[in-house]
Amino acid sequence: MAKVYDFVELVGTSPLGWEQAVHNIVATASQDISNLRVAEVTRMDARIEEGKIVEYRVRVKLSFKYEAEPETL
């Protein structure tokens, strides 16, 4: 049986750090997307105000596996 995978690209934020921002993405996406497989961080940046980091941001590609219904003949 062939396996099919897809991905979505999401942006997450956290005032605590990049790792927490990734965690926020995975925790939120897993509520709506089943069979998550891989989280690939593709970009990291931070928002700065008055010389201090106030928000960490990450862009993540999340891959997931399609669970197809068995074919009926």
C-alpha positions, 0 to 999 in steps of 0.5 A: 500500500502506498503512503501519502504525506503532506505538509503545512507551514505554520508560524508560532510565537512565544515570549519564552523562546524558540523551543516554546514557540515550536511546542505551541505550534505542535500542540495547537496543530495536533488538535486539528491534524492527526498523524503528525510526523515531523516538525521542520523549523525553516526560519527563526526570528525575534521581535524587539522592542526598546532593545529587548526581545519581546517575542520569539517566532518560528516558521515550521513545516509540519508533515502528516500522513494521510490515512486513506479509506480502503478501496472498495471494488 
